[in-house]
């Protein structure tokens, strides 16, 4: 039951971000949502995104702008900690 709820939330988030959900497994969809959220957060924080990967931007956000990102609720968080990580292997 929990997974169905998470799947629905993920699809809703993807739709809100303008990401197509057609023919995508949950892992691929989750990665696309995560990347879009990171790029949007970087834009809102005034970080240059050209020629940077989502991983590079996330590291920059967490290193230089974590408090501001948390304050503006730009990335998912749980209480005091930003709850956003890359589950893909080898990136």
C-alpha positions as CSV (number, residue, x, y, z in Angstrom):
1,X,0.0,0.0,0.0
2,X,2.8,2.4,0.9
3,X,4.4,1.9,-2.6
4,X,1.2,2.7,-4.4
5,X,0.9,5.9,-2.4
6,X,4.5,6.9,-3.2
7,X,4.0,6.0,-6.8
8,X,1.0,8.3,-7.0
9,X,2.8,11.2,-5.3
10,X,5.8,10.8,-7.6
11,X,3.5,10.9,-10.7
12,X,1.8,13.9,-9.3
13,X,5.1,15.7,-8.7
14,X,6.3,14.7,-12.2
15,X,3.1,16.2,-13.7
16,X,3.5,19.4,-11.8
17,X,7.1,19.7,-13.0
18,X,6.0,19.0,-16.6
19,X,7.7,15.6,-16.8
20,X,6.1,12.9,-18.9
21,X,5.3,9.7,-17.0
22,X,4.7,7.6,-20.1
23,X,6.6,4.3,-20.3
24,X,8.9,5.2,-17.4
25,X,9.7,2.9,-14.4
26,X,9.7,4.4,-11.0
27,X,13.4,4.7,-10.8
28,X,13.8,6.6,-14.0
29,X,10.8,8.9,-13.1
30,X,12.2,9.6,-9.6
31,X,15.6,10.5,-11.1
32,X,14.0,12.9,-13.6
33,X,11.9,14.6,-10.8
34,X,15.0,14.9,-8.6
35,X,17.1,16.4,-11.4
36,X,14.3,18.9,-12.3
37,X,13.9,19.9,-8.6
38,X,17.7,20.5,-8.3
39,X,17.9,22.7,-11.4
40,X,14.8,24.7,-10.3
41,X,16.4,25.2,-6.8
42,X,19.7,26.3,-8.4
43,X,17.8,28.8,-10.6
44,X,16.0,30.2,-7.6
45,X,19.2,30.5,-5.7
46,X,20.9,32.3,-8.6
47,X,23.4,29.6,-9.3
48,X,24.7,29.3,-12.8
49,X,23.5,25.9,-14.2
50,X,25.1,25.9,-17.7
51,X,27.4,22.9,-18.2
52,X,26.7,21.5,-14.7
53,X,25.2,18.2,-13.8
54,X,22.4,17.8,-11.3
55,X,25.0,16.2,-9.0
56,X,27.3,19.1,-9.2
57,X,24.5,21.6,-8.6
58,X,23.3,19.6,-5.6
59,X,26.7,19.6,-4.1
60,X,27.0,23.4,-4.7
61,X,23.6,24.0,-3.1
62,X,24.4,21.9,-0.1
63,X,27.9,23.4,0.3
64,X,27.1,27.0,-0.3
65,X,23.4,27.5,0.0
66,X,22.0,24.8,2.3
67,X,20.4,27.2,4.8
68,X,18.8,29.3,2.1
69,X,17.5,26.2,0.2
70,X,16.0,24.9,3.5
71,X,14.5,28.2,4.4
72,X,12.9,28.6,1.0
73,X,11.8,24.9,1.0
74,X,13.5,24.3,-2.3
75,X,14.4,20.7,-1.8
76,X,12.5,17.9,0.1
77,X,13.4,17.9,3.8
78,X,12.5,16.1,7.0
79,X,12.6,18.4,10.0
80,X,16.1,19.7,10.3
81,X,17.7,17.7,7.5
82,X,17.4,18.0,3.8
83,X,16.1,14.6,2.6
84,X,17.4,14.4,-0.9
85,X,19.9,11.9,-2.2
86,X,20.8,10.1,-5.3
87,X,20.1,6.4,-5.1
88,X,21.6,5.7,-8.5
89,X,24.8,3.8,-8.5
90,X,28.0,5.0,-10.0
91,X,27.1,8.7,-10.4
